Amino acid sequence: MAAVIDAAADLFASKGPAATSIREVAARSGVNHGLVYRHFGTKESLVAAVLDALSEEYAAELSDTAGATERHWRVLARAILDGYPVGHLQQRFPVVTGLVESARRSYDDEASARLAAGHAVALALGWQLFEPFIRSAAGMEEIPTDTLQSATRRIAGWLLQGKAVAT
């Protein structure tokens, strides 16, 4: 099933879940499409399994490096744009859970900690998905990528530490 999830993630990242068939996923992963249906049931269940797997992969990668998994962001964005209710499909959110736990150390109430974590996620996701547009619209084409990434991490850190307005 790992091969199925990996194949589905690649296809969802490139085409989106709505434009990807279970047969394509099965063919790419080298299994019978009936096996995919038997194991996952529906395409929505497969999307949920892919989102959970990529979230876990991303969390593991973050603990080792500062880089983000572009495939995770792409599948997430395409699933949202295709109308999948990713907030209900995905069951595990280890990165966001870690951000909320981090923010709890700086905020007096749960709602403020969760809001700060949400703002940090929105900031990172926005840059990941819309960087070319933001660079052009704000006249930042000449700023090196590592400088932008460092600034984004710094601002996200401020949000989580309660040093920036989170409400």
Salt bridges, closest charged atoms under 4 A:
ASP6 OD1 - ARG71 NH1 2.77
ASP10 OD1 - ARG71 NH1 2.80
GLU24 OE2 - LYS15 NZ 2.39
ASP52 OD2 - ARG92 NH1 3.85
GLU56 OE2 - ARG92 NE 2.93
GLU57 OE1 - ARG71 NH2 3.54
GLU70 OE2 - ARG74 NH2 2.57
GLU110 OE2 - ARG104 NH2 2.72
GLU110 OE2 - ARG114 NE 2.83
GLU131 OE2 - ARG135 NE 2.72
